[in-house]
Amino acid sequence: MGVNFNGFGENVLTFNAASGLTSAGVPVKMTGDGEVGPCSNNDVFCGVCVNVRDGYAAVQLSGFVVLPAAAKITAGYQKVAVNSAGKVAANENGREVLVLSSSATEVSIIL
């Protein structure tokens, strides 16, 4: 039996979706009052979009997520942000998260 963190502490909130937000599974940032959009280089993300439909975005603000990584990130509490390719990377000015595991291509974190 393996370890599974799915569902831990999940908290999802609905926002207005900025015009550039078209898909789920991407880190998002606040772009206006009650509105989120995709991150760009060095942006600190507030959560991860889990669904976009009819101008609204469901955003996971806490809990376990797996995201694309720019490179392997050391396990433990680390500061991260999004790079220019839309991937999570270590960043001293980023958001502190708990990194559970990481590879060269993806990172598992607790928001």
PyRosetta script that sets phi, psi and omega in degrees:
from pyrosetta import init, pose_from_sequence

init()
pose = pose_from_sequence("MGVNFNGFGENVLTFNAASGLTSAGVPVKMTGDGEVGPCSNNDVFCGVCVNVRDGYAAVQLSGFVVLPAAAKITAGYQKVAVNSAGKVAANENGREVLVLSSSATEVSIIL")
pose.set_psi(1, 129.4)
pose.set_omega(1, 179.4)
pose.set_phi(2, -93.2)
pose.set_psi(2, 168.9)
pose.set_omega(2, 177.5)
pose.set_phi(3, -84.8)
pose.set_psi(3, 138.2)
pose.set_omega(3, -179.5)
pose.set_phi(4, -136.0)
pose.set_psi(4, 127.1)
pose.set_omega(4, -178.7)
pose.set_phi(5, -105.1)
pose.set_psi(5, 0.0)
pose.set_omega(5, -177.9)
pose.set_phi(6, -53.4)
pose.set_psi(6, 135.2)
pose.set_omega(6, 176.6)
pose.set_phi(7, 87.6)
pose.set_psi(7, -9.7)
pose.set_omega(7, -177.4)
pose.set_phi(8, -63.7)
pose.set_psi(8, 121.7)
pose.set_omega(8, 171.8)
pose.set_phi(9, 56.0)
pose.set_psi(9, 25.3)
pose.set_omega(9, -178.0)
pose.set_phi(10, -64.7)
pose.set_psi(10, 135.6)
pose.set_omega(10, 178.8)
pose.set_phi(11, -140.7)
pose.set_psi(11, 114.0)
pose.set_omega(11, -176.3)
pose.set_phi(12, -118.3)
pose.set_psi(12, 134.9)
pose.set_omega(12, -179.4)
pose.set_phi(13, -128.3)
pose.set_psi(13, 146.4)
pose.set_omega(13, 179.2)
pose.set_phi(14, -94.4)
pose.set_psi(14, 132.4)
pose.set_omega(14, 177.8)
pose.set_phi(15, -124.6)
pose.set_psi(15, 165.8)
pose.set_omega(15, 164.8)
pose.set_phi(16, -71.2)
pose.set_psi(16, 142.1)
pose.set_omega(16, -179.8)
pose.set_phi(17, -97.3)
pose.set_psi(17, 126.1)
pose.set_omega(17, 174.0)
pose.set_phi(18, -63.4)
pose.set_psi(18, 156.4)
pose.set_omega(18, -174.6)
pose.set_phi(19, -59.0)
pose.set_psi(19, -28.2)
pose.set_omega(19, -179.1)
pose.set_phi(20, -81.6)
pose.set_psi(20, -6.3)
pose.set_omega(20, -179.0)
pose.set_phi(21, -91.8)
pose.set_psi(21, 108.2)
pose.set_omega(21, -174.2)
pose.set_phi(22, -123.6)
pose.set_psi(22, -7.2)
pose.set_omega(22, -177.1)
pose.set_phi(23, -143.0)
pose.set_psi(23, 157.7)
pose.set_omega(23, 177.8)
pose.set_phi(24, -85.5)
pose.set_psi(24, 166.2)
pose.set_omega(24, 176.5)
pose.set_phi(25, 86.0)
pose.set_psi(25, 10.9)
pose.set_omega(25, -178.8)
pose.set_phi(26, -115.6)
pose.set_psi(26, 145.6)
pose.set_omega(26, 173.8)
pose.set_phi(27, -65.5)
pose.set_psi(27, 142.8)
pose.set_omega(27, -179.5)
pose.set_phi(28, -128.2)
pose.set_psi(28, 159.7)
pose.set_omega(28, 177.7)
pose.set_phi(29, -128.0)
pose.set_psi(29, 162.7)
pose.set_omega(29, 174.2)
pose.set_phi(30, -71.7)
pose.set_psi(30, 130.9)
pose.set_omega(30, 179.3)
pose.set_phi(31, -118.4)
pose.set_psi(31, -4.8)
pose.set_omega(31, 179.6)
pose.set_phi(32, 179.4)
pose.set_psi(32, -176.7)
pose.set_omega(32, 178.8)
pose.set_phi(33, -63.2)
pose.set_psi(33, 114.1)
pose.set_omega(33, 179.1)
pose.set_phi(34, 67.2)
pose.set_psi(34, 19.8)
pose.set_omega(34, -175.6)
pose.set_phi(35, -128.6)
pose.set_psi(35, 139.9)
pose.set_omega(35, 175.8)
pose.set_phi(36, -122.6)
pose.set_psi(36, 155.5)
pose.set_omega(36, 177.6)
pose.set_phi(37, -148.0)
pose.set_psi(37, 174.2)
pose.set_omega(37, -179.0)
pose.set_phi(38, -67.0)
pose.set_psi(38, 151.8)
pose.set_omega(38, 179.0)
pose.set_phi(39, -83.1)
pose.set_psi(39, 155.8)
pose.set_omega(39, 171.1)
pose.set_phi(40, -123.2)
pose.set_psi(40, -171.1)
pose.set_omega(40, -172.3)
pose.set_phi(41, -53.3)
pose.set_psi(41, 128.4)
pose.set_omega(41, 177.4)
pose.set_phi(42, 67.6)
pose.set_psi(42, 12.9)
pose.set_omega(42, 177.4)
pose.set_phi(43, -75.0)
pose.set_psi(43, 139.2)
pose.set_omega(43, 172.4)
pose.set_phi(44, -88.2)
pose.set_psi(44, 123.9)
pose.set_omega(44, -175.4)
pose.set_phi(45, -90.2)
pose.set_psi(45, 148.0)
pose.set_omega(45, 178.6)
pose.set_phi(46, -91.8)
pose.set_psi(46, -20.4)
pose.set_omega(46, -179.3)
pose.set_phi(47, -179.3)
pose.set_psi(47, -165.7)
pose.set_omega(47, -177.4)
pose.set_phi(48, -125.7)
pose.set_psi(48, 128.2)
pose.set_omega(48, 178.4)
pose.set_phi(49, -68.5)
pose.set_psi(49, 126.1)
pose.set_omega(49, 178.4)
pose.set_phi(50, -107.8)
pose.set_psi(50, -12.7)
pose.set_omega(50, 177.6)
pose.set_phi(51, -166.6)
pose.set_psi(51, 142.0)
pose.set_omega(51, 174.0)
pose.set_phi(52, -130.2)
pose.set_psi(52, 127.6)
pose.set_omega(52, 179.4)
pose.set_phi(53, -161.1)
pose.set_psi(53, 134.4)
pose.set_omega(53, 173.4)
pose.set_phi(54, 54.0)
pose.set_psi(54, 37.5)
pose.set_omega(54, 177.1)
pose.set_phi(55, 84.0)
pose.set_psi(55, 7.1)
pose.set_omega(55, 178.9)
pose.set_phi(56, -120.2)
pose.set_psi(56, 151.7)
pose.set_omega(56, 178.0)
pose.set_phi(57, -128.2)
pose.set_psi(57, 128.7)
pose.set_omega(57, 171.7)
pose.set_phi(58, -88.9)
pose.set_psi(58, 123.6)
pose.set_omega(58, -174.3)
pose.set_phi(59, -122.1)
pose.set_psi(59, 125.0)
pose.set_omega(59, 175.1)
pose.set_phi(60, -80.7)
pose.set_psi(60, 118.3)
pose.set_omega(60, -176.5)
pose.set_phi(61, -97.2)
pose.set_psi(61, -18.7)
pose.set_omega(61, 178.3)
pose.set_phi(62, -150.5)
pose.set_psi(62, 164.6)
pose.set_omega(62, 178.5)
pose.set_phi(63, 106.0)
pose.set_psi(63, -169.8)
pose.set_omega(63, -175.2)
pose.set_phi(64, -84.2)
pose.set_psi(64, 131.4)
pose.set_omega(64, 174.6)
pose.set_phi(65, -142.6)
pose.set_psi(65, 154.6)
pose.set_omega(65, 173.1)
pose.set_phi(66, -117.8)
pose.set_psi(66, 126.6)
pose.set_omega(66, -176.7)
pose.set_phi(67, -129.7)
pose.set_psi(67, 157.8)
pose.set_omega(67, 173.5)
pose.set_phi(68, -63.3)
pose.set_psi(68, 139.0)
pose.set_omega(68, -179.6)
pose.set_phi(69, -116.0)
pose.set_psi(69, 148.3)
pose.set_omega(69, 176.8)
pose.set_phi(70, -77.7)
pose.set_psi(70, -29.4)
pose.set_omega(70, -179.3)
pose.set_phi(71, -165.8)
pose.set_psi(71, 170.3)
pose.set_omega(71, 177.8)
pose.set_phi(72, -62.4)
pose.set_psi(72, 135.8)
pose.set_omega(72, 178.5)
pose.set_phi(73, -115.8)
pose.set_psi(73, 134.5)
pose.set_omega(73, -178.4)
pose.set_phi(74, -61.2)
pose.set_psi(74, 137.9)
pose.set_omega(74, 178.3)
pose.set_phi(75, -65.2)
pose.set_psi(75, 152.5)
pose.set_omega(75, -178.6)
pose.set_phi(76, 110.3)
pose.set_psi(76, -171.1)
pose.set_omega(76, 179.5)
pose.set_phi(77, -73.8)
pose.set_psi(77, 122.4)
pose.set_omega(77, -178.4)
pose.set_phi(78, -137.4)
pose.set_psi(78, 152.8)
pose.set_omega(78, 173.6)
pose.set_phi(79, -93.7)
pose.set_psi(79, 130.5)
pose.set_omega(79, -176.8)
pose.set_phi(80, -134.6)
pose.set_psi(80, 158.0)
pose.set_omega(80, 174.4)
pose.set_phi(81, -149.7)
pose.set_psi(81, 179.4)
pose.set_omega(81, -179.9)
pose.set_phi(82, -96.6)
pose.set_psi(82, 138.2)
pose.set_omega(82, 178.5)
pose.set_phi(83, -93.1)
pose.set_psi(83, -175.8)
pose.set_omega(83, -175.4)
pose.set_phi(84, -65.5)
pose.set_psi(84, -19.6)
pose.set_omega(84, 178.4)
pose.set_phi(85, -91.9)
pose.set_psi(85, 4.1)
pose.set_omega(85, 179.9)
pose.set_phi(86, 80.7)
pose.set_psi(86, 15.0)
pose.set_omega(86, -179.1)
pose.set_phi(87, -104.6)
pose.set_psi(87, 153.9)
pose.set_omega(87, 178.9)
pose.set_phi(88, -76.5)
pose.set_psi(88, 135.5)
pose.set_omega(88, 179.8)
pose.set_phi(89, -142.1)
pose.set_psi(89, 152.8)
pose.set_omega(89, 173.8)
pose.set_phi(90, -60.7)
pose.set_psi(90, 138.0)
pose.set_omega(90, -177.9)
pose.set_phi(91, -157.3)
pose.set_psi(91, 117.2)
pose.set_omega(91, -175.4)
pose.set_phi(92, -61.4)
pose.set_psi(92, -17.7)
pose.set_omega(92, 177.6)
pose.set_phi(93, -100.6)
pose.set_psi(93, 9.2)
pose.set_omega(93, -174.8)
pose.set_phi(94, -85.9)
pose.set_psi(94, -170.1)
pose.set_omega(94, 178.9)
pose.set_phi(95, -85.5)
pose.set_psi(95, 136.4)
pose.set_omega(95, 178.3)
pose.set_phi(96, -81.9)
pose.set_psi(96, 126.5)
pose.set_omega(96, 179.0)
pose.set_phi(97, -133.4)
pose.set_psi(97, 165.6)
pose.set_omega(97, 174.4)
pose.set_phi(98, -96.2)
pose.set_psi(98, 111.2)
pose.set_omega(98, 178.1)
pose.set_phi(99, -83.9)
pose.set_psi(99, 118.1)
pose.set_omega(99, 179.7)
pose.set_phi(100, -88.0)
pose.set_psi(100, -40.2)
pose.set_omega(100, 177.1)
pose.set_phi(101, -159.8)
pose.set_psi(101, 159.1)
pose.set_omega(101, -177.0)
pose.set_phi(102, -155.5)
pose.set_psi(102, 150.4)
pose.set_omega(102, 171.4)
pose.set_phi(103, -131.4)
pose.set_psi(103, -173.6)
pose.set_omega(103, 178.7)
pose.set_phi(104, -69.1)
pose.set_psi(104, -16.0)
pose.set_omega(104, -174.4)
pose.set_phi(105, -120.9)
pose.set_psi(105, -16.4)
pose.set_omega(105, 178.3)
pose.set_phi(106, -149.7)
pose.set_psi(106, 156.9)
pose.set_omega(106, -179.4)
pose.set_phi(107, -134.0)
pose.set_psi(107, 136.9)
pose.set_omega(107, 176.2)
pose.set_phi(108, -104.6)
pose.set_psi(108, 122.6)
pose.set_omega(108, -174.6)
pose.set_phi(109, -135.7)
pose.set_psi(109, 160.9)
pose.set_omega(109, 167.7)
pose.set_phi(110, -107.0)
pose.set_psi(110, 118.3)
pose.set_omega(110, 178.9)
pose.set_phi(111, -69.5)
pose.dump_pdb("model.pdb")
